[in-house]
Amino acid sequence: MTHRGSRVLHVGSLSRVEGEGALSLHVHDGTVTTARLEIYEPPRFFEAFLRGRSYTEPPDITARVCGICPVAYQMSACAAIEDACGVTVDPVIRDLRRLLYCGEWIESQALHIYLLHAPDFLGRPSAIDLARTHRIEVERGLRLKKAGNSLMELLGGRAVHPVNVRLGGFHRAPTHEELRPLREELKRALDDAWATVRWVAGFEFPFAHTAADLFALAAPDTYAIESGTPTVLRADGGTESFPVGEFTDRVREIHVPHSTALHSRLDGRLHLTGSLARFAINGRKLSPVAIEAAIEAGLGDPREGAVCRNPYRSILVRAVETLYAVEEALRIIDGYEPPARPYVDVPPVAGVGHGATEAPRGMLYHRYELTAEGTVASALMVPPTAQNQGAIEDDLLRLAQRAIGEQDPGDDALTALCERAIRNHDPCISCSTHFLDLKIVRTSGAIPDETSGGCDA
């Protein structure tokens, strides 16, 4: 609608993201002055109702934060509580946890690649519409997702909100006989994962460059998934690691008036966690097959320090990570020997524990304070989408500004650009609430008072 020299565009909702929110762009005399990711989904209050519960309950309760990545919440909760209690699990249990996490990576990354993100590159409005023109590819994506779900069902008891995870390990460990058919399904999934890499490598990728610091876990000898050391790769190329116990000293959460989710800054700077960060920091620790796939996909050789800062190309990194997760799952299954006990005892200890793991969307941090009796005195969860919001807004502002500066595409094209830019990061808004209506305000002349109407949601 046009009035008094201003153009305002409203879009009812953003499809193909998890959660509810809005975006406002304010364009004044051809300059994008604000880009606000306005998350309005109600707060979840998980941290509040964990207080006073038994220290054994967070792995089950926090899994309900997200139906897409419940294992991430369970593994971060277990890591933090076991840290508080001074317990280290056996190598076999650690491998089983990694195997379960691989299942989540496979199903979640396949969901994002095929059903949420690929339609943007192929000019289709939805995955259902994509299936009409690319049925073979969509069926391949569903097979991949099913393979990940099969892993989660066997190790977790069910694919959504697994029930077999407990402090110290699992209620029950799988047998060789139970893993055998799963191995056959994963062998077929390995072919599908390779085909996925080659398929997405053929997409056309607009130019974009994130200026945020990249933030991910790093492990000495493997691509970090279920554990590691927080590591930051600065925009200027500098690298620094710090203990997970210093997370809240370095990553500070802040309230913003336009979102029910907290924003955060790493050492006062914008940071981005997720696939791009993991590849930049850990790429050289991928398997030889995954490194070959990264090179073939055009991401460069991670052994030589290849870094991808184009959020549109994150779909390539996710495809490589999916291939790696399938291969890693097969490696763990081939070397598996059932443990004598599926868990180690975790007696309660008064103290504070920290844990972080790599959810498909990025680093997920948990902190718990326990009493000597094993009661949760306080809890803190910092999900990846909440960490990424500032960097997403910065990407949106610069992408929109570039589009308007080169040749103003008009409201419809600018809407599509912004929606794509957000989906590049695969936000999980429900996890972050503690998108999308789109509102673009175009003005000229004197800068209006934004608090009195200009670009409020």
N, C-alpha and C positions, 0 to 999 in steps of 0.2 A: 504494500500500500504506500502511496506517496502523499505527503502533505508538508507544507511549509519548507520545501527543500530537503526534507529528510526521507530516507527510504528505510522502512522497517520490515524485516522478513521474519516470519514465525514458521517453524517446522514442528509438527506435533510431537515426534519422538524419533530418536536415533535407533535404527534397527541394527541387529547383529552385534550388540554388546550386552554384557550382563549387568543389569541394574538400571537405575533411573537418574536422570540428571538433565541439565540444560547447559547451553553455551550462549554467551552474549559476546558479540563483536561490536565495538564502537569505532566507526570510521569517520574521521573528521578531516575534511579537505584532502581526501585521498590518503590519509595516514591512519593506520590502525593504532588507536591509542590504548585500547584494552582488549584483552581476550580472556574471558572468565569461564572456567569450567565450574558450573554451579550445580553441585550434587545436592539434590533435595531428598534423596531416599532417607527415611527416618533412621536415627542412630540405633545400633543393635544392642548395646549395653552388655555385651558378653563379659567385658572386663569387670563390670560391677557385680554381676550375679555369680562370678567365679569366687568372689570373696566369701569366706566362711565355708566353702566346700572342702571336701577331702582332697588331699594332694593327688590321689589316684584318679580323680574325675576329669581334669582338664583334657586329656587326650580324647575322651568321648564327647565332652561338651563342645570343645572348640571345633571338632570336625563338622559341627552343624553350622559353623559360620559360612561355609561354602559347599555347595553340592558338586562343583566342578573340581575343586582342589582340596578335598578334605584331608588327604594324606599329608599335605604340607603342614596343615595345622596340627595334626596328630604328631608328626615327627618333630616339629619345633617345640611343641609342648613337652614331649618326652625328653628331648635334649636339654631343655631348661630345667625341668624338675630333677632329672638325673644329675645335672650339674650341681644343683643346690644340695643334693644328697650325697655328692661325692662318689657316684657310681658310674662305672664304665662297662658297657655291655660286651659280650663275647664277639669275636670276629664273625662267627656264623650268623649270629643275630643281626649284627651290623649289615652283613651282606643281604639277609632277608629283608631288612628295612630298605636297602637300596633297590632291591628287586621290586618291592611294592611301589616305591617311588617311581621307578621306571615305568610301571603300569600307568601311573597318573600322568607322567610326561607324555606317554604315547597317546593316551586317549584325549588329553586336553589339547596337545599341540595339533593332533589330527582334526579335532573339532574346530579349532581356530583356523587352520589353514584352509580346510575344504568348505566349511559351512559358514564361517564368518568373514574371512578375509579374501579368499579367491574371487568371489563375485565382484569385488571392486576392480580387479584387474581385467576381468572379462566382460565388463559392462552389463552385468546382470543384477537385478534388484534384490535377489534372495537366493539361498541355496536351493530352494524348491524350483525356482526358475532356472538355476544353473543346471539342475539335473535334467532338464528338458533338452539342453544343448550339449551337455558334457556328462552324460549318464555314466560312462565307463569310469571317468575320474571320480565322480561323487561316490560311486559304489566302492571304488578303491579306498577312499577316505573313510567310509563306514566300516570297511573290513579292518583298517588300521585301528580305528577307535574300538572296535569289538575286541581286538587282540589286547589292547590296553585294559579294557574292562575285564577280560578273562583273568589277567594277572591280579587285578584288584579283588575279584570275586574269590579266587583261590586263596590268596594270602590274607585278604582283609575280611573275608566272610560275605561281603557284598560289594558291589561297585560304587554305590553312593553311601557316604557316611559309614565306612568300614567298622566292624564291631570286634575284630580279632586282635586289634592293637591294644597293648597295655604297657604300663611302665615296665622297663626292663626287657621288653621284647614282645612276645605274642602269647595269646592264650593257647594256641595250637600251632605247630609247625607242619608244613606239608610233607608228604612222603615222595619217594622217587616215582612211584606209580602215578601219583596225582600230577606230577610235573611233566611226565612224558608226553601226554597229548598237548599240553601247553607249549612244549618245545616245538612240536610240529606246526602249530598255529603261528608261532613267532618266526619260524623259518620262512613261511609264506609272507609274513608281514615284512620281513627284511627286503624281499623283492618289491613289495608295495612301497616301502620307504624309499628305496632307490628311485623308483618311478616317480615318487612325489618330488624328490630333489630335482630331477630332470624336467618335470612338468613346470614347476614354479620358476625354474631358471629361465624359461622361455617367456615369462611375463615382461611387460615393459614397465620400468620403474622411473617415476618422476624424480627430479633432483630434489634432495633435501639433505640437511646436515644438522644434527643435534649438537648444540654447544655445551650441553650439560656434562658434568663429570660422570664417568661410568663406574658403577658400584656393584660388586658381586663377591661371593665367597670364592676362596681359592684353597685348594688342597695340594699337598706336596706331590703326589704321584698319580692323581686322577682328576677327571673333570668333576668339579664339585657339584654335588646334588644334595645329599642328606647331611653334610657337615662341611666345615671349612672355616677359614679365617676371613673376616670382612676386609676387602681390598678395594681401593679406589684408584682408578686411572684418570688422572686429571686431564682437562681439555688440552693442556699444554704438553701432555705426554708423560708427566711425572707419575710415579706409582708409590702408594703407601699402604701398608697393612697395619691393623691394630686388633687387639684381642676382642672377642665378642662381648666380653664384660664391659668394654668401653663404649658400646654402641650408643647408649643414651647420652653419653658425654659428647659424642661427635655428631649424632643425628638428633636434631632438636625439632620437636613437633610444635606447630603454631596453629592457632585458630585464624581462619579467614572468614569474613562476614558473609561471603557468598556460597559457602559450602558446609554441609553437615559433616564432611570428612576433614580431618586435619591435613595440613600441608606439612612438609618437613624440609629441612636444609641440612646438608652434610658439611660441617665446618663453615656454615653460613652461605653455602653455595648450592645452586641447583644440581641435583643428581638424578641419574636414571639407572634403574635396575631392570634386569630382565635378560632376554636372549642376546641383545647387542652387547650388553655389558659382560655377560658370561663368555661370549666368543672372544671379545677383545682381551679379557684378562686370563682366560683359561684355554683358549683355542689350541695352543700347542700340546695340550694334554688330552685332546680327543684321540680316539683310536685311529690307526692308519687308514681304515676304510672311511671313517668320517672325515678325516683330513682330505682324502682323495675326493670325497663328495663336495667338500667346501671349495676345493680348487676348481673342480668341474663346474660348479654352480657360479663361478666368477667372484667368489668372496676373497680370493687370494689365498696364500699359503700361511696358515696360522703359525707354523713353525718359524716363519720369518717375521712374525709380529703383525700379521694382517689385522686391521681394525675396520669394522663397518660402522659408520655413523649415520647412515641413511635409514631413517625409520621405515620407509617403504620397503626396503630390502630385508627387514626383520623376518619376513615370511620365509626367505631363503635360509636364514640362520635356524629358524624353528624347524624347517624340513631337515636340515643337517642334524639338529639335536634329536629329532624323532628317529632318524636312522641310527644315531649313536645309542639311544635308549633301547631300541630293539636289540642291537648287537650286544649291549651291556647285559641285558636281561638273559640272552642266550649264554653269555660267558658265565654268569653267576649260576645258572641252572646246570650247566655242564660240570661245574666244580662243586656242586652242592652235596654236602653230607648232613643228614638231619642231626640237630643238636641233641645232647642227652636230655636237656631241659629247654623248652622254648623261651624261657625268660630267666633273668637273674633277679634276685631279691633287691628291692629298693626300700630300705627302712627309712622312715622320716627323720629329717634333721632340720633344726632351726637354721635358716640361712636364706640366701638369695641366689637364684640360678638364672643363667642366660643361655639361650639357644637360638640358632638361626639355621635355616635350610633354604634351598633354592626351589621355590614354587615355580611352575611354568612361567608365571608372569614376573618372577624376580624374587629377591631376598625377602624372607618372612622372619621377623624377629619376635621372640617371646621372652618375657621376664616374669619370674614368680618369686614372691617372698613367702616362705613357709614358717610356721611355728614348729616347736619341738614335737607337738602332738600330731603334726601332719595336716594342719589346716592352712588353706591358702589365705594369707593376710592381704596380699595385693597381687594384681596381675596387669600386665601390659602386653599388647600385641601391636606391632607396627607392620601392616601388610604392604606389599609392593606397590599396589595402585595408589595408596595414599602417599607413598614416597615419590611417585612419578608425576603427581598432579602438577607441580610447579613446572617441571620440564615439558609436560604436555602443553600447558598454557603458553610457554615460551615458543615451542614449535609452532603452535597455531598462529601466534601473533606474527612470527617471521614468515611463515608460509603464506598467510593471507596478505601480508604487506607486499611480498614479492609478486603475488598474482595481481594485486591491484596496481602496483607500480609498473609492471610490464604492459599489461592491457587489461583494464578492469573487466573481469569476466561476467559481471552481473550477479545478481543474488542467487540464482539457481546453481550456477557453476561454483560460486563461492561456498554455497551450502555443501555441495558434493565434495569439494576439496576439504572442508573442515571435518566432515564425517569420515572421510578416508583417513585423514591425519590422526584422528582419535583411534580408529580401529587398528592403525599400525601398532599401537601399544597394547592391544587386547585388554582393555581395562576391565577389572572386576569390581564394579561399584559397590555391590553389597558387602564385599570384604572391607572396603575402605570406609564405609559410613560409620561412623562413631559419633544415549544420555538422554534421546537428547532433544530437548526443545532448543531450537536455534533462533537467536534474535540478533539481527544485524541492524544497527542504527547508523545511518549516514547523515552527517551534518556538515555545515559550512559556516563561515563567519566566526563569530565569537564562540569560544568553547563553552558548551552548556554545563550546568551543574549536574553531574551524574547522579548525585544523591537525591535529586528531586524529579527524576524521571528518565533522563537520557538513555541509560542502558540497564536499568534494573530488570531483574527477572520478573 
